[in-house]
Every structure is written in C-alpha cells, then in structure tokens.
Amino acid sequence: MKILVTGGAGYIGSTTADILAGRGHEVVVLDDLSRGHKAAVPTGCRLVEANIGDREAVAKLLSEGGFEGLVHFAAYAYVGESTTDPGLYLKNNVAGSLVLFDEAYKAGIRRTVFSSSCTVYGVPSALPLVEDHSHDALSPYGASKIMCEQALGWFAKAHDDFGAVALRYFNASGATEVRGEDHAPETHLIPLAIAAAAGRRPPLTVFGTDYPTRDGTCVRDYVHILDLADAHARALDAAAEPGFRAYNVGSGVGYTVKEVLDVVGEVVGTPVPSTLGERRDGDAPALYAAGEKIRTELGWVPEHSDLRRIVTDAWAWHAAHPEGYDD
C-alpha cells in the first residue's frame, strides 16, 4: 500500500513510518521540518517538504496518484504554547488538517489514521479513562484534537466509503536504536529526567507533591513508541472499514513522577537531581488508559511499555545522541 505519513520527521511519526516501510508499504513523508528532523526520516521513505495547510503543495503531491492510506501526525503539540498562541494551533492543527483531509479524499484516499491525544478528556471524572468519557479539553491543543476528530466523524457520515481511526495516546516514551526524543524545548518527563541525571541540565522540578496519589506526585501512563507505531499500523488496517472510531493507546498502568525518577536514576546510574515546586494549573492528579477496546477490536498489546524497558531504551538513545539528531 502507498501511504502518506504527515509529520514523519517527528518523534512518533518517523518511528511509525519506519514500521510501515518495514512491513512492505511504500511510505511518503510530508513534513515542513519546522519541528521535526530530516535525519529522523527513515531511509527509503521519500520526504516532501511542505506544510499540511499548503493546499497547492498537498494537491500536487497527491496528484501523482496511487495513495491508499493517510497517517496524520503533523501538529504543534505544546500545551503551554497553545494557551498563549491559540491562533497558531487553530491555523496549523485544525485548518491545516481540514485542507489535508479534503485533498486526501479528493485524491482517492479512503483510509485515515489520526494522531489524537488523551488531552481531549480534560480532568477525568473516573479512572481508568474509557473512550466514551466526556470531552473537556483544558487547552487549545487538546481542543484542536477534538475538532479534528469531529471533522473526521463528519467526513465518515458524508461519505459511506470513508474510514477513519483516531488514536488517543497517553505519554509517548522510549526510543529505538536510531530514533528518540529531540524536542526544542523538551517538555516530557523521561528525557528531562535523563538529561538531569546525566548532568546536561539543571535539577528537575517536581510540580506538586500533595496530590491524592500513593506518593503525592502525579500519576501518568507511559507507552513505548514501538507499541504506538504498531497501533498505527493496526489502525490503518482497521480504517478499511467505513466509519469513524477512536481508541485509547496506553499501557493501562500509571506511574508516579517519583517512581519515574527512581527508575531513571537506577538505569542511568545516578540519582535524578530534583527540586520541589507548586502544582501547575491544569495538571490532573492521575491519567491512565482503559485499553480493552483497542485490545479487543484491533488485537493490540503494549509489548514494550514496561517502565524499565522504556527508560532503558530512552537512555541508550540519549547516551548515543547526547546532542540529539545531527541535522
């Protein structure tokens, strides 16, 4: 199958492109490289540099024909930035995605997999989070994911030959031998903790130690990028069936911030230096997934998402790439 992967120069997108290519698909990556890395694009995957909102560029690429599937990652993904510049997120994540969906359908693509997020749920009223939990995003970033899911739902209602799957994943983490996290700025806990333990950044701030959790720090669900990539490949197969569906993608296990820091310290061999800070607005005490739906319907199992495996793989990549990708 010939597949267009948008955002395929990013952390999760590049790993998914690699998995899809390894399974025999022809993969074309569309990425403007504003937040991705050219070096992350897998060998053998053609890179087209353009923004998803550039209708002329998207239409020109798709006019070459033969595309059967779309896996859409390209989005800005900083929650804090989205609250200070919501227009940027609405323009890129929402308006750009609508251009992409429209041109993809006109070009004959009938399978779409969308990179969504657990941020669509907001603060959970019950745990573990199930897919039919209410949507109450706390940021423009989360709202942009809701809007794109809704758009795909309407596309599916309007076209009875169109299938779309949204994957709402929790904390993407881990690495492969050649691909890992290299964000600027970095906001994810595990790479920040690794950098602090390795002496590459100041002590880590733990935001809030008085939550109603087992040690007072926030609980989160971490899922390995290899498992995420596999979920996208399975979702692409499932999107052959018309209609719109959404699935949580998480390990189903929650770890506290302190537990993550302890494992990072053990793996790196040096305790993670940290300071205590006040709670941040919008941080839920705990977020972890109910995964029965994706396991039952797609046969997906998080085989690599044990916390120690995640941290070990992440540390191996960061140790080999102390400055990130060499772009």
C-alpha positions in Angstrom: 0.0 0.0 0.0 1.2 3.5 -0.8 0.8 5.6 2.4 1.2 9.3 3.1 2.6 9.9 6.6 2.4 13.6 7.7 4.8 14.7 10.4 7.0 11.7 9.5 10.1 13.6 10.6 8.9 13.8 14.2 9.3 11.5 17.2 6.4 9.2 16.7 5.8 9.8 13.0 9.3 8.7 12.0 9.1 5.5 14.0 5.7 4.7 12.5 7.0 5.4 9.0 9.8 3.0 9.7 7.5 0.3 10.9 5.2 0.7 7.9 8.0 0.6 5.5 9.4 -2.5 7.2 6.1 -4.2 6.7 6.3 -3.7 2.9 4.4 -0.4 2.4 5.6 2.4 0.2 5.8 5.4 2.6 6.0 9.1 1.5 6.6 11.6 4.3 5.1 15.1 4.3 6.8 17.4 6.8 7.8 21.1 6.8 10.7 20.3 9.2 9.7 23.2 11.4 9.7 20.9 14.4 10.9 17.6 13.0 14.3 16.3 12.0 15.3 15.4 8.5 17.7 12.8 10.0 14.8 11.0 11.6 13.1 10.2 8.3 13.7 6.5 7.6 16.0 5.5 4.7 13.8 4.5 1.8 11.0 6.9 2.7 10.7 9.8 0.4 10.5 13.2 2.1 8.4 16.0 0.7 9.0 19.3 2.5 5.7 21.2 2.8 3.1 22.2 5.4 -0.2 20.3 5.6 -2.1 23.6 5.2 -0.4 24.4 1.8 -3.2 23.2 -0.4 -1.3 23.6 -3.6 1.7 21.6 -2.4 -0.6 18.9 -0.9 -2.6 18.6 -4.0 0.5 18.4 -6.2 1.9 15.6 -4.1 -1.3 13.6 -4.1 -1.8 14.2 -7.8 1.0 11.6 -8.5 -1.6 9.0 -7.6 -1.6 5.7 -6.0 -2.0 6.7 -2.4 -4.3 4.5 -0.4 -3.8 5.5 3.2 -3.1 8.6 5.3 -1.5 8.6 8.7 -1.7 12.1 10.1 0.8 13.2 12.8 1.7 16.7 11.7 0.7 19.1 14.5 2.0 21.5 17.0 2.0 19.8 20.4 3.0 22.2 23.2 0.1 22.6 25.6 1.6 25.8 27.2 2.3 27.4 23.8 -1.3 26.7 22.7 -2.7 28.7 25.6 -0.5 31.7 24.8 -1.0 31.5 21.0 -4.2 29.7 20.3 -4.5 31.1 16.8 -1.3 29.3 15.8 -2.8 26.0 16.9 -6.1 26.5 15.3 -4.5 27.5 12.0 -2.0 24.6 11.9 -3.7 21.8 13.7 -7.3 22.4 12.7 -7.3 24.5 9.4 -4.3 22.6 8.1 -5.8 19.3 8.9 -9.0 20.2 7.1 -7.1 21.1 3.9 -5.3 17.7 4.2 -8.4 15.7 4.8 -10.2 17.4 1.9 -7.3 16.9 -0.6 -6.7 13.4 0.5 -10.3 12.4 -0.1 -10.4 14.1 -3.5 -7.2 12.1 -4.4 -8.9 8.8 -3.6 -7.6 8.1 -0.1 -10.3 6.3 1.9 -8.3 5.2 5.0 -7.1 7.8 7.5 -5.4 7.3 10.9 -5.3 10.4 13.1 -2.8 11.1 15.9 -5.0 12.3 18.7 -4.4 12.6 22.5 -5.7 11.8 25.9 -5.8 15.6 26.4 -9.3 15.5 24.8 -10.7 14.2 28.1 -9.6 17.0 30.3 -9.7 16.2 34.1 -11.1 12.7 34.3 -14.2 12.0 36.3 -13.3 8.3 36.6 -10.3 6.1 36.0 -9.2 4.3 34.0 -10.2 6.5 31.1 -12.6 4.9 28.7 -13.2 6.2 25.1 -16.8 7.4 25.8 -15.6 9.7 28.6 -16.8 13.3 28.1 -14.5 15.6 26.2 -13.5 18.7 28.1 -10.0 19.8 26.9 -8.2 22.2 29.1 -6.1 23.8 26.3 -6.3 24.9 22.7 -4.0 22.0 21.8 -6.5 19.4 23.3 -9.4 21.3 21.7 -7.6 21.1 18.3 -7.6 17.3 18.6 -11.3 17.2 19.4 -12.1 19.4 16.4 -10.1 17.1 14.1 -11.8 14.0 15.4 -15.2 15.7 14.9 -14.2 16.6 11.3 -13.3 13.0 10.6 -16.6 11.9 12.1 -18.5 14.2 9.7 -16.4 13.0 6.8 -17.4 9.5 7.6 -21.0 10.4 7.8 -20.9 12.2 4.5 -19.0 9.5 2.6 -20.0 5.9 3.1 -16.7 4.7 1.6 -14.5 6.6 4.1 -12.9 5.0 7.2 -11.0 6.9 9.9 -9.5 5.9 13.2 -8.3 8.3 15.9 -5.7 7.1 18.4 -5.8 8.9 21.7 -2.4 8.1 23.2 -1.1 8.8 26.6 2.6 9.6 27.3 4.7 8.6 24.3 8.1 7.5 25.5 11.1 5.3 24.9 13.2 5.0 21.8 14.5 2.7 19.2 18.2 2.2 18.4 18.1 5.1 15.8 15.1 7.3 16.9 14.4 9.1 20.1 13.1 12.3 21.6 14.7 15.5 20.4 12.4 18.4 21.1 13.2 22.1 21.4 12.1 22.8 24.0 11.8 19.4 25.7 8.8 19.1 28.0 8.5 15.3 28.5 9.4 13.9 31.9 11.6 11.0 30.9 14.0 12.8 28.6 14.2 15.7 31.1 15.0 13.3 33.9 17.6 11.6 31.9 19.3 14.9 31.0 19.2 16.0 34.6 20.7 12.7 35.8 23.4 12.9 33.1 24.3 16.4 34.2 23.1 18.0 31.0 20.5 20.2 32.5 19.7 21.8 35.9 17.8 19.8 38.5 14.3 18.8 37.6 11.3 20.5 39.2 8.6 18.1 40.6 5.4 20.1 40.3 3.2 19.2 43.3 3.8 16.6 46.0 0.4 16.7 47.7 -1.8 15.0 45.1 -4.1 12.2 46.3 -1.8 9.5 44.9 0.4 6.9 46.5 3.3 9.2 47.0 1.8 12.6 46.4 3.0 13.1 42.8 1.1 12.9 39.6 0.4 9.5 38.0 0.7 9.1 34.3 0.5 6.3 31.7 3.6 5.7 29.6 3.6 3.9 26.2 6.6 2.9 24.2 6.9 4.4 20.7 7.3 0.9 19.2 3.9 0.0 20.7 2.5 3.3 19.4 3.8 2.6 15.9 2.3 -0.9 15.9 -1.1 0.6 17.0 -1.0 3.0 14.0 -0.2 0.1 11.6 -3.2 -1.9 13.0 -5.4 1.2 12.9 -4.6 1.6 9.2 -5.8 -1.9 8.5 -9.0 -1.2 10.6 -9.7 2.0 8.7 -10.5 -0.1 5.6 -13.9 -0.4 7.3 -16.1 2.7 6.7 -17.0 4.9 9.6 -15.1 6.7 12.5 -13.7 5.1 15.6 -11.5 6.2 18.4 -9.2 4.2 20.7 -7.1 4.9 23.7 -3.5 3.8 23.4 -1.8 3.4 26.7 -0.2 0.7 28.9 -3.1 0.8 31.3 -0.6 1.2 34.2 0.0 4.5 36.0 3.4 5.5 37.4 4.0 8.5 39.7 6.6 11.1 39.0 8.7 9.9 41.8 8.6 6.3 40.5 9.8 7.5 37.1 12.7 9.4 38.7 13.7 6.4 40.7 13.8 4.2 37.6 15.7 6.8 35.6 18.2 7.0 38.4 18.7 3.3 38.6 19.1 2.9 34.8 21.4 5.9 34.3 23.4 5.0 37.5 23.0 8.5 39.0 20.1 9.8 41.1 18.0 12.4 39.3 18.6 15.8 41.0 15.3 17.5 41.6 13.6 20.3 43.5 10.0 20.5 44.7 7.6 23.0 43.2 4.0 24.0 43.4 1.2 22.4 41.5 0.7 23.5 37.9 -2.7 24.7 36.8 -4.5 22.0 34.7 -2.5 19.0 35.9 -4.8 16.2 36.8 -3.7 14.0 39.7 -3.8 10.8 37.6 -4.3 9.8 34.0 -4.2 6.3 32.7 -6.0 4.4 30.0 -8.6 1.7 29.8 -7.3 -0.4 26.9 -9.9 -3.1 26.5 -11.4 -1.6 23.3 -8.2 -1.5 21.3 -7.1 -4.9 22.6 -10.4 -6.5 21.7 -11.1 -4.8 18.3 -7.5 -4.3 17.0 -5.7 -7.1 18.8 -3.1 -4.5 20.1 -1.0 -5.3 23.1 1.6 -3.0 24.6 4.5 -5.4 24.5 7.3 -2.9 25.1 5.7 -0.5 27.6 7.2 -1.7 30.9 8.6 1.4 32.6 12.1 0.0 32.9 12.2 -1.1 29.3 11.0 2.4 28.3 13.7 4.2 30.3 16.4 1.7 29.3 15.7 2.3 25.6 15.4 6.1 26.0 18.7 6.2 28.0 20.5 4.1 25.3 19.4 6.6 22.6 20.3 9.7 24.6 23.7 8.3 25.5 24.4 7.6 21.9 23.0 11.0 20.8 23.9 13.5 23.5 23.1 16.4 21.3 20.1 14.8 19.6 19.9 14.5 15.9 22.8 15.8 13.8 20.7 17.9 11.4 
